[in-house]
Amino acid sequence: MIGNAAIRAYSAQDAWVDIGLTTGIASHGIIVLNWNGQAWSRVPVPYRTQADGAISQDGRGGIWMYAIGPAAPAGAPTYLYHYSHGQWSRQPAPALGGVATEMGVLSWRPGARSGWAAASTGNRGLLLRYFPSPTGH
């Protein structure tokens, strides 16, 4: 019942993994785990998701994660989820012409205020620079 997974290790005391839970016909959300150098701990995600995606540090001790939200009548929205200091927030992923953006890779430099993503929308490949909302964590 495991679908896609993304893992990133930033040091011997800091690694993150997100795991999509799927069956042959349905998606059942994601699990996020953190390695602190001693043990793995589960970090509950307060948002319903359909599928997991890329994960990256935020440059300040937290993580950014791309995932597909719950299905809506017009299709599934995509989000950037941020986890920092024990709190989650989410922001809609950029869209072009109303078409959802799918992100395959996220990258943040330590201390940076913006990140980069390799993405696609429709049949267009994109390189995006993302500036999170100042109200995000």
CNS distance restraints for C-alpha pairs under 8 A (distance, minus, plus):
assign (resid   1 and name CA) (resid  21 and name CA) 5.64 0.50 0.50
assign (resid   1 and name CA) (resid  22 and name CA) 5.14 0.50 0.50
assign (resid   1 and name CA) (resid  23 and name CA) 5.26 0.50 0.50
assign (resid   2 and name CA) (resid  19 and name CA) 6.90 0.50 0.50
assign (resid   2 and name CA) (resid  20 and name CA) 5.96 0.50 0.50
assign (resid   2 and name CA) (resid  21 and name CA) 4.74 0.50 0.50
assign (resid   2 and name CA) (resid  22 and name CA) 5.62 0.50 0.50
assign (resid   2 and name CA) (resid  23 and name CA) 7.54 0.50 0.50
assign (resid   3 and name CA) (resid  19 and name CA) 6.92 0.50 0.50
assign (resid   3 and name CA) (resid  20 and name CA) 4.97 0.50 0.50
assign (resid   3 and name CA) (resid  21 and name CA) 5.53 0.50 0.50
assign (resid   3 and name CA) (resid  22 and name CA) 5.31 0.50 0.50
assign (resid   3 and name CA) (resid  23 and name CA) 7.80 0.50 0.50
assign (resid   4 and name CA) (resid  19 and name CA) 6.08 0.50 0.50
assign (resid   4 and name CA) (resid  20 and name CA) 5.31 0.50 0.50
assign (resid   4 and name CA) (resid  21 and name CA) 7.91 0.50 0.50
assign (resid   4 and name CA) (resid  51 and name CA) 7.88 0.50 0.50
assign (resid   4 and name CA) (resid  52 and name CA) 6.82 0.50 0.50
assign (resid   4 and name CA) (resid  53 and name CA) 7.55 0.50 0.50
assign (resid   5 and name CA) (resid  17 and name CA) 6.96 0.50 0.50
assign (resid   5 and name CA) (resid  18 and name CA) 5.54 0.50 0.50
assign (resid   5 and name CA) (resid  19 and name CA) 4.31 0.50 0.50
assign (resid   5 and name CA) (resid  20 and name CA) 6.06 0.50 0.50
assign (resid   5 and name CA) (resid  52 and name CA) 7.06 0.50 0.50
assign (resid   5 and name CA) (resid  53 and name CA) 7.30 0.50 0.50
assign (resid   6 and name CA) (resid  17 and name CA) 5.52 0.50 0.50
assign (resid   6 and name CA) (resid  18 and name CA) 5.40 0.50 0.50
assign (resid   6 and name CA) (resid  19 and name CA) 6.67 0.50 0.50
assign (resid   6 and name CA) (resid  52 and name CA) 7.95 0.50 0.50
assign (resid   6 and name CA) (resid  53 and name CA) 6.67 0.50 0.50
assign (resid   6 and name CA) (resid  54 and name CA) 6.06 0.50 0.50
assign (resid   6 and name CA) (resid  55 and name CA) 6.47 0.50 0.50
assign (resid   7 and name CA) (resid  15 and name CA) 7.33 0.50 0.50
assign (resid   7 and name CA) (resid  16 and name CA) 5.65 0.50 0.50
assign (resid   7 and name CA) (resid  17 and name CA) 4.19 0.50 0.50
assign (resid   7 and name CA) (resid  18 and name CA) 6.60 0.50 0.50
assign (resid   7 and name CA) (resid  55 and name CA) 7.16 0.50 0.50
assign (resid   8 and name CA) (resid  15 and name CA) 5.61 0.50 0.50
assign (resid   8 and name CA) (resid  16 and name CA) 5.36 0.50 0.50
assign (resid   8 and name CA) (resid  17 and name CA) 6.44 0.50 0.50
assign (resid   8 and name CA) (resid  55 and name CA) 7.04 0.50 0.50
assign (resid   8 and name CA) (resid  56 and name CA) 6.91 0.50 0.50
assign (resid   9 and name CA) (resid  14 and name CA) 6.08 0.50 0.50
assign (resid   9 and name CA) (resid  15 and name CA) 4.01 0.50 0.50
assign (resid   9 and name CA) (resid  16 and name CA) 6.35 0.50 0.50
assign (resid  10 and name CA) (resid  14 and name CA) 5.46 0.50 0.50
assign (resid  10 and name CA) (resid  15 and name CA) 5.81 0.50 0.50
assign (resid  10 and name CA) (resid  57 and name CA) 7.84 0.50 0.50
assign (resid  11 and name CA) (resid  15 and name CA) 6.81 0.50 0.50
assign (resid  12 and name CA) (resid  36 and name CA) 7.83 0.50 0.50
assign (resid  12 and name CA) (resid  37 and name CA) 5.74 0.50 0.50
assign (resid  13 and name CA) (resid  35 and name CA) 6.51 0.50 0.50
assign (resid  13 and name CA) (resid  36 and name CA) 4.55 0.50 0.50
assign (resid  13 and name CA) (resid  37 and name CA) 3.83 0.50 0.50
assign (resid  13 and name CA) (resid  38 and name CA) 7.55 0.50 0.50
assign (resid  14 and name CA) (resid  34 and name CA) 7.11 0.50 0.50
assign (resid  14 and name CA) (resid  35 and name CA) 5.55 0.50 0.50
assign (resid  14 and name CA) (resid  36 and name CA) 5.22 0.50 0.50
assign (resid  14 and name CA) (resid  37 and name CA) 6.59 0.50 0.50
assign (resid  15 and name CA) (resid  34 and name CA) 5.72 0.50 0.50
assign (resid  15 and name CA) (resid  35 and name CA) 4.91 0.50 0.50
assign (resid  15 and name CA) (resid  36 and name CA) 7.04 0.50 0.50
assign (resid  16 and name CA) (resid  32 and name CA) 7.24 0.50 0.50
assign (resid  16 and name CA) (resid  33 and name CA) 5.72 0.50 0.50
assign (resid  16 and name CA) (resid  34 and name CA) 4.62 0.50 0.50
assign (resid  16 and name CA) (resid  35 and name CA) 6.31 0.50 0.50
assign (resid  16 and name CA) (resid  55 and name CA) 7.93 0.50 0.50
assign (resid  17 and name CA) (resid  32 and name CA) 5.69 0.50 0.50
assign (resid  17 and name CA) (resid  33 and name CA) 5.26 0.50 0.50
assign (resid  17 and name CA) (resid  34 and name CA) 6.63 0.50 0.50
assign (resid  17 and name CA) (resid  55 and name CA) 7.69 0.50 0.50
assign (resid  18 and name CA) (resid  30 and name CA) 6.58 0.50 0.50
assign (resid  18 and name CA) (resid  31 and name CA) 5.59 0.50 0.50
assign (resid  18 and name CA) (resid  32 and name CA) 4.41 0.50 0.50
assign (resid  18 and name CA) (resid  33 and name CA) 6.47 0.50 0.50
assign (resid  18 and name CA) (resid  52 and name CA) 6.60 0.50 0.50
assign (resid  18 and name CA) (resid  53 and name CA) 7.63 0.50 0.50
assign (resid  18 and name CA) (resid  55 and name CA) 7.43 0.50 0.50
assign (resid  19 and name CA) (resid  30 and name CA) 5.41 0.50 0.50
assign (resid  19 and name CA) (resid  31 and name CA) 5.18 0.50 0.50
assign (resid  19 and name CA) (resid  32 and name CA) 6.49 0.50 0.50
assign (resid  19 and name CA) (resid  52 and name CA) 6.46 0.50 0.50
assign (resid  20 and name CA) (resid  27 and name CA) 7.56 0.50 0.50
assign (resid  20 and name CA) (resid  28 and name CA) 7.52 0.50 0.50
assign (resid  20 and name CA) (resid  29 and name CA) 6.05 0.50 0.50
assign (resid  20 and name CA) (resid  30 and name CA) 4.50 0.50 0.50
assign (resid  20 and name CA) (resid  31 and name CA) 6.64 0.50 0.50
assign (resid  20 and name CA) (resid  50 and name CA) 7.93 0.50 0.50
assign (resid  20 and name CA) (resid  51 and name CA) 5.51 0.50 0.50
assign (resid  20 and name CA) (resid  52 and name CA) 5.16 0.50 0.50
assign (resid  21 and name CA) (resid  27 and name CA) 6.00 0.50 0.50
assign (resid  21 and name CA) (resid  28 and name CA) 5.19 0.50 0.50
assign (resid  21 and name CA) (resid  29 and name CA) 5.61 0.50 0.50
assign (resid  21 and name CA) (resid  30 and name CA) 5.69 0.50 0.50
assign (resid  21 and name CA) (resid  31 and name CA) 7.57 0.50 0.50
assign (resid  21 and name CA) (resid  51 and name CA) 7.62 0.50 0.50
assign (resid  22 and name CA) (resid  26 and name CA) 5.73 0.50 0.50
assign (resid  22 and name CA) (resid  27 and name CA) 4.26 0.50 0.50
assign (resid  22 and name CA) (resid  28 and name CA) 5.61 0.50 0.50
assign (resid  22 and name CA) (resid  29 and name CA) 7.63 0.50 0.50
assign (resid  23 and name CA) (resid  27 and name CA) 6.38 0.50 0.50
assign (resid  23 and name CA) (resid  28 and name CA) 7.91 0.50 0.50
assign (resid  27 and name CA) (resid  50 and name CA) 5.32 0.50 0.50
assign (resid  27 and name CA) (resid  51 and name CA) 6.58 0.50 0.50
assign (resid  28 and name CA) (resid  49 and name CA) 7.62 0.50 0.50
assign (resid  28 and name CA) (resid  50 and name CA) 6.33 0.50 0.50
assign (resid  28 and name CA) (resid  51 and name CA) 7.93 0.50 0.50
assign (resid  29 and name CA) (resid  48 and name CA) 6.33 0.50 0.50
assign (resid  29 and name CA) (resid  49 and name CA) 4.88 0.50 0.50
assign (resid  29 and name CA) (resid  50 and name CA) 5.16 0.50 0.50
assign (resid  29 and name CA) (resid  51 and name CA) 6.13 0.50 0.50
assign (resid  29 and name CA) (resid  52 and name CA) 7.67 0.50 0.50
assign (resid  30 and name CA) (resid  45 and name CA) 7.72 0.50 0.50
assign (resid  30 and name CA) (resid  49 and name CA) 6.73 0.50 0.50
assign (resid  30 and name CA) (resid  50 and name CA) 7.61 0.50 0.50
assign (resid  30 and name CA) (resid  51 and name CA) 6.66 0.50 0.50
assign (resid  30 and name CA) (resid  52 and name CA) 6.13 0.50 0.50
assign (resid  31 and name CA) (resid  42 and name CA) 7.26 0.50 0.50
assign (resid  31 and name CA) (resid  43 and name CA) 7.49 0.50 0.50
assign (resid  31 and name CA) (resid  44 and name CA) 7.07 0.50 0.50
assign (resid  31 and name CA) (resid  45 and name CA) 7.36 0.50 0.50
assign (resid  32 and name CA) (resid  42 and name CA) 5.92 0.50 0.50
assign (resid  32 and name CA) (resid  43 and name CA) 5.36 0.50 0.50
assign (resid  32 and name CA) (resid  44 and name CA) 6.73 0.50 0.50
assign (resid  32 and name CA) (resid  45 and name CA) 7.21 0.50 0.50
assign (resid  33 and name CA) (resid  40 and name CA) 6.24 0.50 0.50
assign (resid  33 and name CA) (resid  41 and name CA) 5.49 0.50 0.50
assign (resid  33 and name CA) (resid  42 and name CA) 4.49 0.50 0.50
assign (resid  33 and name CA) (resid  43 and name CA) 5.67 0.50 0.50
assign (resid  34 and name CA) (resid  40 and name CA) 5.42 0.50 0.50
assign (resid  34 and name CA) (resid  41 and name CA) 5.35 0.50 0.50
assign (resid  34 and name CA) (resid  42 and name CA) 6.46 0.50 0.50
assign (resid  34 and name CA) (resid  43 and name CA) 6.99 0.50 0.50
assign (resid  35 and name CA) (resid  39 and name CA) 5.66 0.50 0.50
assign (resid  35 and name CA) (resid  40 and name CA) 4.47 0.50 0.50
assign (resid  35 and name CA) (resid  41 and name CA) 6.58 0.50 0.50
assign (resid  36 and name CA) (resid  40 and name CA) 6.78 0.50 0.50
assign (resid  45 and name CA) (resid  88 and name CA) 7.30 0.50 0.50
assign (resid  46 and name CA) (resid  88 and name CA) 7.37 0.50 0.50
assign (resid  47 and name CA) (resid  69 and name CA) 7.93 0.50 0.50
assign (resid  48 and name CA) (resid  69 and name CA) 6.33 0.50 0.50
assign (resid  48 and name CA) (resid  70 and name CA) 5.96 0.50 0.50
assign (resid  49 and name CA) (resid  67 and name CA) 6.71 0.50 0.50
assign (resid  49 and name CA) (resid  68 and name CA) 5.74 0.50 0.50
assign (resid  49 and name CA) (resid  69 and name CA) 4.28 0.50 0.50
assign (resid  49 and name CA) (resid  70 and name CA) 5.13 0.50 0.50
assign (resid  50 and name CA) (resid  67 and name CA) 7.48 0.50 0.50
assign (resid  50 and name CA) (resid  68 and name CA) 5.48 0.50 0.50
assign (resid  50 and name CA) (resid  69 and name CA) 5.58 0.50 0.50
assign (resid  50 and name CA) (resid  70 and name CA) 5.52 0.50 0.50
assign (resid  50 and name CA) (resid  71 and name CA) 7.40 0.50 0.50
assign (resid  51 and name CA) (resid  67 and name CA) 5.73 0.50 0.50
assign (resid  51 and name CA) (resid  68 and name CA) 5.29 0.50 0.50
assign (resid  51 and name CA) (resid  69 and name CA) 7.44 0.50 0.50
assign (resid  52 and name CA) (resid  65 and name CA) 7.99 0.50 0.50
assign (resid  52 and name CA) (resid  66 and name CA) 6.70 0.50 0.50
assign (resid  52 and name CA) (resid  67 and name CA) 4.58 0.50 0.50
assign (resid  52 and name CA) (resid  68 and name CA) 6.62 0.50 0.50
assign (resid  53 and name CA) (resid  65 and name CA) 6.75 0.50 0.50
assign (resid  53 and name CA) (resid  66 and name CA) 5.04 0.50 0.50
assign (resid  53 and name CA) (resid  67 and name CA) 5.09 0.50 0.50
assign (resid  53 and name CA) (resid  68 and name CA) 7.81 0.50 0.50
assign (resid  53 and name CA) (resid 103 and name CA) 7.21 0.50 0.50
assign (resid  53 and name CA) (resid 104 and name CA) 6.80 0.50 0.50
assign (resid  54 and name CA) (resid  65 and name CA) 5.73 0.50 0.50
assign (resid  54 and name CA) (resid  66 and name CA) 5.33 0.50 0.50
assign (resid  54 and name CA) (resid  67 and name CA) 7.58 0.50 0.50
assign (resid  54 and name CA) (resid 103 and name CA) 6.76 0.50 0.50
assign (resid  54 and name CA) (resid 104 and name CA) 5.70 0.50 0.50
assign (resid  54 and name CA) (resid 105 and name CA) 5.30 0.50 0.50
assign (resid  54 and name CA) (resid 106 and name CA) 5.89 0.50 0.50
assign (resid  55 and name CA) (resid  63 and name CA) 6.94 0.50 0.50
assign (resid  55 and name CA) (resid  64 and name CA) 5.72 0.50 0.50
assign (resid  55 and name CA) (resid  65 and name CA) 4.31 0.50 0.50
assign (resid  55 and name CA) (resid  66 and name CA) 6.46 0.50 0.50
assign (resid  55 and name CA) (resid 105 and name CA) 7.42 0.50 0.50
assign (resid  55 and name CA) (resid 106 and name CA) 6.12 0.50 0.50
assign (resid  56 and name CA) (resid  63 and name CA) 5.51 0.50 0.50
assign (resid  56 and name CA) (resid  64 and name CA) 5.24 0.50 0.50
assign (resid  56 and name CA) (resid  65 and name CA) 6.41 0.50 0.50
assign (resid  56 and name CA) (resid 106 and name CA) 5.57 0.50 0.50
assign (resid  56 and name CA) (resid 107 and name CA) 5.66 0.50 0.50
assign (resid  56 and name CA) (resid 108 and name CA) 6.41 0.50 0.50
assign (resid  57 and name CA) (resid  61 and name CA) 6.88 0.50 0.50
assign (resid  57 and name CA) (resid  62 and name CA) 5.78 0.50 0.50
assign (resid  57 and name CA) (resid  63 and name CA) 4.17 0.50 0.50
assign (resid  57 and name CA) (resid  64 and name CA) 6.01 0.50 0.50
assign (resid  57 and name CA) (resid 107 and name CA) 7.45 0.50 0.50
assign (resid  57 and name CA) (resid 108 and name CA) 6.08 0.50 0.50
assign (resid  57 and name CA) (resid 109 and name CA) 7.92 0.50 0.50
assign (resid  57 and name CA) (resid 110 and name CA) 7.82 0.50 0.50
assign (resid  58 and name CA) (resid  62 and name CA) 5.29 0.50 0.50
assign (resid  58 and name CA) (resid  63 and name CA) 4.88 0.50 0.50
assign (resid  58 and name CA) (resid  64 and name CA) 5.91 0.50 0.50
assign (resid  58 and name CA) (resid 108 and name CA) 5.65 0.50 0.50
assign (resid  58 and name CA) (resid 109 and name CA) 7.38 0.50 0.50
assign (resid  58 and name CA) (resid 110 and name CA) 6.95 0.50 0.50
assign (resid  58 and name CA) (resid 111 and name CA) 7.76 0.50 0.50
assign (resid  58 and name CA) (resid 112 and name CA) 7.61 0.50 0.50
assign (resid  58 and name CA) (resid 115 and name CA) 7.96 0.50 0.50
assign (resid  59 and name CA) (resid 108 and name CA) 6.07 0.50 0.50
assign (resid  59 and name CA) (resid 109 and name CA) 5.53 0.50 0.50
assign (resid  59 and name CA) (resid 110 and name CA) 3.48 0.50 0.50
assign (resid  59 and name CA) (resid 111 and name CA) 4.56 0.50 0.50
assign (resid  59 and name CA) (resid 112 and name CA) 5.86 0.50 0.50
assign (resid  60 and name CA) (resid 110 and name CA) 6.39 0.50 0.50
assign (resid  60 and name CA) (resid 111 and name CA) 5.86 0.50 0.50
assign (resid  61 and name CA) (resid  84 and name CA) 6.89 0.50 0.50
assign (resid  61 and name CA) (resid  85 and name CA) 7.99 0.50 0.50
assign (resid  62 and name CA) (resid  82 and name CA) 7.36 0.50 0.50
assign (resid  62 and name CA) (resid  83 and name CA) 5.44 0.50 0.50
assign (resid  62 and name CA) (resid  84 and name CA) 4.35 0.50 0.50
assign (resid  62 and name CA) (resid  85 and name CA) 7.00 0.50 0.50
assign (resid  63 and name CA) (resid  82 and name CA) 5.81 0.50 0.50
assign (resid  63 and name CA) (resid  83 and name CA) 5.31 0.50 0.50
assign (resid  63 and name CA) (resid  84 and name CA) 6.69 0.50 0.50
assign (resid  64 and name CA) (resid  80 and name CA) 6.58 0.50 0.50
assign (resid  64 and name CA) (resid  81 and name CA) 5.60 0.50 0.50
assign (resid  64 and name CA) (resid  82 and name CA) 4.59 0.50 0.50
assign (resid  64 and name CA) (resid  83 and name CA) 6.54 0.50 0.50
assign (resid  64 and name CA) (resid 106 and name CA) 7.88 0.50 0.50
assign (resid  65 and name CA) (resid  80 and name CA) 5.63 0.50 0.50
assign (resid  65 and name CA) (resid  81 and name CA) 5.02 0.50 0.50
assign (resid  65 and name CA) (resid  82 and name CA) 6.42 0.50 0.50
assign (resid  65 and name CA) (resid 106 and name CA) 7.83 0.50 0.50
assign (resid  66 and name CA) (resid  78 and name CA) 7.40 0.50 0.50
assign (resid  66 and name CA) (resid  79 and name CA) 5.85 0.50 0.50
assign (resid  66 and name CA) (resid  80 and name CA) 4.66 0.50 0.50
assign (resid  66 and name CA) (resid  81 and name CA) 6.15 0.50 0.50
assign (resid  66 and name CA) (resid  93 and name CA) 7.98 0.50 0.50
assign (resid  66 and name CA) (resid 103 and name CA) 6.75 0.50 0.50
assign (resid  66 and name CA) (resid 106 and name CA) 7.99 0.50 0.50
assign (resid  67 and name CA) (resid  78 and name CA) 5.98 0.50 0.50
assign (resid  67 and name CA) (resid  79 and name CA) 5.67 0.50 0.50
assign (resid  67 and name CA) (resid  80 and name CA) 6.64 0.50 0.50
assign (resid  67 and name CA) (resid  81 and name CA) 7.43 0.50 0.50
assign (resid  68 and name CA) (resid  76 and name CA) 6.40 0.50 0.50
assign (resid  68 and name CA) (resid  77 and name CA) 6.00 0.50 0.50
assign (resid  68 and name CA) (resid  78 and name CA) 4.43 0.50 0.50
assign (resid  68 and name CA) (resid  79 and name CA) 6.21 0.50 0.50
assign (resid  69 and name CA) (resid  76 and name CA) 5.85 0.50 0.50
assign (resid  69 and name CA) (resid  77 and name CA) 5.33 0.50 0.50
assign (resid  69 and name CA) (resid  78 and name CA) 5.63 0.50 0.50
assign (resid  69 and name CA) (resid  79 and name CA) 6.65 0.50 0.50
assign (resid  70 and name CA) (resid  76 and name CA) 5.87 0.50 0.50
assign (resid  70 and name CA) (resid  77 and name CA) 7.14 0.50 0.50
assign (resid  71 and name CA) (resid  75 and name CA) 5.67 0.50 0.50
assign (resid  71 and name CA) (resid  76 and name CA) 4.21 0.50 0.50
assign (resid  71 and name CA) (resid  77 and name CA) 7.12 0.50 0.50
assign (resid  72 and name CA) (resid  76 and name CA) 5.40 0.50 0.50
assign (resid  72 and name CA) (resid  77 and name CA) 7.37 0.50 0.50
assign (resid  77 and name CA) (resid  92 and name CA) 7.48 0.50 0.50
assign (resid  77 and name CA) (resid 100 and name CA) 6.57 0.50 0.50
assign (resid  78 and name CA) (resid  92 and name CA) 6.12 0.50 0.50
assign (resid  78 and name CA) (resid  93 and name CA) 5.47 0.50 0.50
assign (resid  78 and name CA) (resid 100 and name CA) 6.34 0.50 0.50
assign (resid  78 and name CA) (resid 101 and name CA) 6.91 0.50 0.50
assign (resid  78 and name CA) (resid 102 and name CA) 7.33 0.50 0.50
assign (resid  79 and name CA) (resid  90 and name CA) 6.37 0.50 0.50
assign (resid  79 and name CA) (resid  91 and name CA) 5.58 0.50 0.50
assign (resid  79 and name CA) (resid  92 and name CA) 4.39 0.50 0.50
assign (resid  79 and name CA) (resid  93 and name CA) 4.57 0.50 0.50
assign (resid  80 and name CA) (resid  90 and name CA) 5.57 0.50 0.50
assign (resid  80 and name CA) (resid  91 and name CA) 5.35 0.50 0.50
assign (resid  80 and name CA) (resid  92 and name CA) 6.17 0.50 0.50
assign (resid  80 and name CA) (resid  93 and name CA) 5.58 0.50 0.50
assign (resid  81 and name CA) (resid  88 and name CA) 6.90 0.50 0.50
assign (resid  81 and name CA) (resid  89 and name CA) 5.80 0.50 0.50
assign (resid  81 and name CA) (resid  90 and name CA) 4.28 0.50 0.50
assign (resid  81 and name CA) (resid  91 and name CA) 6.54 0.50 0.50
assign (resid  82 and name CA) (resid  88 and name CA) 5.51 0.50 0.50
assign (resid  82 and name CA) (resid  89 and name CA) 5.22 0.50 0.50
assign (resid  82 and name CA) (resid  90 and name CA) 5.97 0.50 0.50
assign (resid  82 and name CA) (resid 136 and name CA) 7.78 0.50 0.50
assign (resid  82 and name CA) (resid 137 and name CA) 7.08 0.50 0.50
assign (resid  83 and name CA) (resid  87 and name CA) 5.54 0.50 0.50
assign (resid  83 and name CA) (resid  88 and name CA) 4.51 0.50 0.50
assign (resid  83 and name CA) (resid  89 and name CA) 6.66 0.50 0.50
assign (resid  83 and name CA) (resid 137 and name CA) 7.51 0.50 0.50
assign (resid  84 and name CA) (resid  88 and name CA) 6.68 0.50 0.50
assign (resid  84 and name CA) (resid 137 and name CA) 6.23 0.50 0.50
assign (resid  87 and name CA) (resid 137 and name CA) 7.66 0.50 0.50
assign (resid  88 and name CA) (resid 137 and name CA) 7.83 0.50 0.50
assign (resid  89 and name CA) (resid 136 and name CA) 6.56 0.50 0.50
assign (resid  89 and name CA) (resid 137 and name CA) 6.97 0.50 0.50
assign (resid  90 and name CA) (resid 136 and name CA) 7.86 0.50 0.50
assign (resid  93 and name CA) (resid 100 and name CA) 7.55 0.50 0.50
assign (resid  93 and name CA) (resid 101 and name CA) 6.61 0.50 0.50
assign (resid  94 and name CA) (resid 100 and name CA) 7.29 0.50 0.50
assign (resid  94 and name CA) (resid 101 and name CA) 6.20 0.50 0.50
assign (resid  95 and name CA) (resid  99 and name CA) 5.45 0.50 0.50
assign (resid  95 and name CA) (resid 100 and name CA) 4.92 0.50 0.50
assign (resid  95 and name CA) (resid 101 and name CA) 5.30 0.50 0.50
assign (resid  95 and name CA) (resid 121 and name CA) 7.61 0.50 0.50
assign (resid  96 and name CA) (resid 100 and name CA) 7.02 0.50 0.50
assign (resid  96 and name CA) (resid 101 and name CA) 7.30 0.50 0.50
assign (resid  96 and name CA) (resid 121 and name CA) 7.13 0.50 0.50
assign (resid  99 and name CA) (resid 121 and name CA) 6.31 0.50 0.50
assign (resid  99 and name CA) (resid 122 and name CA) 6.90 0.50 0.50
assign (resid 100 and name CA) (resid 121 and name CA) 6.16 0.50 0.50
assign (resid 101 and name CA) (resid 119 and name CA) 6.51 0.50 0.50
assign (resid 101 and name CA) (resid 120 and name CA) 5.74 0.50 0.50
assign (resid 101 and name CA) (resid 121 and name CA) 4.75 0.50 0.50
assign (resid 101 and name CA) (resid 122 and name CA) 7.99 0.50 0.50
assign (resid 102 and name CA) (resid 119 and name CA) 5.43 0.50 0.50
assign (resid 102 and name CA) (resid 120 and name CA) 5.34 0.50 0.50
assign (resid 102 and name CA) (resid 121 and name CA) 6.21 0.50 0.50
assign (resid 103 and name CA) (resid 117 and name CA) 6.31 0.50 0.50
assign (resid 103 and name CA) (resid 118 and name CA) 5.86 0.50 0.50
assign (resid 103 and name CA) (resid 119 and name CA) 4.18 0.50 0.50
assign (resid 103 and name CA) (resid 120 and name CA) 6.57 0.50 0.50
assign (resid 104 and name CA) (resid 117 and name CA) 7.25 0.50 0.50
assign (resid 104 and name CA) (resid 118 and name CA) 5.74 0.50 0.50
assign (resid 104 and name CA) (resid 119 and name CA) 5.76 0.50 0.50
assign (resid 105 and name CA) (resid 117 and name CA) 5.37 0.50 0.50
assign (resid 105 and name CA) (resid 118 and name CA) 5.19 0.50 0.50
assign (resid 105 and name CA) (resid 119 and name CA) 7.26 0.50 0.50
assign (resid 106 and name CA) (resid 115 and name CA) 7.10 0.50 0.50
assign (resid 106 and name CA) (resid 116 and name CA) 5.81 0.50 0.50
assign (resid 106 and name CA) (resid 117 and name CA) 4.51 0.50 0.50
assign (resid 106 and name CA) (resid 118 and name CA) 6.83 0.50 0.50
assign (resid 107 and name CA) (resid 115 and name CA) 5.66 0.50 0.50
assign (resid 107 and name CA) (resid 116 and name CA) 5.20 0.50 0.50
assign (resid 107 and name CA) (resid 117 and name CA) 6.31 0.50 0.50
assign (resid 108 and name CA) (resid 112 and name CA) 6.61 0.50 0.50
assign (resid 108 and name CA) (resid 114 and name CA) 6.93 0.50 0.50
assign (resid 108 and name CA) (resid 115 and name CA) 4.67 0.50 0.50
assign (resid 108 and name CA) (resid 116 and name CA) 6.60 0.50 0.50
assign (resid 109 and name CA) (resid 115 and name CA) 7.32 0.50 0.50
assign (resid 113 and name CA) (resid 131 and name CA) 6.76 0.50 0.50
assign (resid 113 and name CA) (resid 132 and name CA) 7.73 0.50 0.50
assign (resid 114 and name CA) (resid 129 and name CA) 6.79 0.50 0.50
assign (resid 114 and name CA) (resid 130 and name CA) 5.42 0.50 0.50
assign (resid 114 and name CA) (resid 131 and name CA) 4.68 0.50 0.50
assign (resid 114 and name CA) (resid 132 and name CA) 6.77 0.50 0.50
assign (resid 115 and name CA) (resid 129 and name CA) 5.64 0.50 0.50
assign (resid 115 and name CA) (resid 130 and name CA) 5.15 0.50 0.50
assign (resid 115 and name CA) (resid 131 and name CA) 6.82 0.50 0.50
assign (resid 116 and name CA) (resid 127 and name CA) 7.11 0.50 0.50
assign (resid 116 and name CA) (resid 128 and name CA) 5.54 0.50 0.50
assign (resid 116 and name CA) (resid 129 and name CA) 4.49 0.50 0.50
assign (resid 116 and name CA) (resid 130 and name CA) 6.02 0.50 0.50
assign (resid 117 and name CA) (resid 127 and name CA) 5.82 0.50 0.50
assign (resid 117 and name CA) (resid 128 and name CA) 5.11 0.50 0.50
assign (resid 117 and name CA) (resid 129 and name CA) 6.49 0.50 0.50
assign (resid 117 and name CA) (resid 130 and name CA) 7.63 0.50 0.50
assign (resid 118 and name CA) (resid 125 and name CA) 7.70 0.50 0.50
assign (resid 118 and name CA) (resid 126 and name CA) 5.99 0.50 0.50
assign (resid 118 and name CA) (resid 127 and name CA) 4.86 0.50 0.50
assign (resid 118 and name CA) (resid 128 and name CA) 6.49 0.50 0.50
assign (resid 119 and name CA) (resid 125 and name CA) 5.98 0.50 0.50
assign (resid 119 and name CA) (resid 126 and name CA) 4.91 0.50 0.50
assign (resid 119 and name CA) (resid 127 and name CA) 6.07 0.50 0.50
assign (resid 119 and name CA) (resid 128 and name CA) 7.04 0.50 0.50
assign (resid 120 and name CA) (resid 124 and name CA) 5.41 0.50 0.50
assign (resid 120 and name CA) (resid 125 and name CA) 4.41 0.50 0.50
assign (resid 120 and name CA) (resid 126 and name CA) 5.34 0.50 0.50
assign (resid 121 and name CA) (resid 125 and name CA) 6.78 0.50 0.50
assign (resid 121 and name CA) (resid 126 and name CA) 7.62 0.50 0.50
assign (resid 132 and name CA) (resid 136 and name CA) 6.74 0.50 0.50
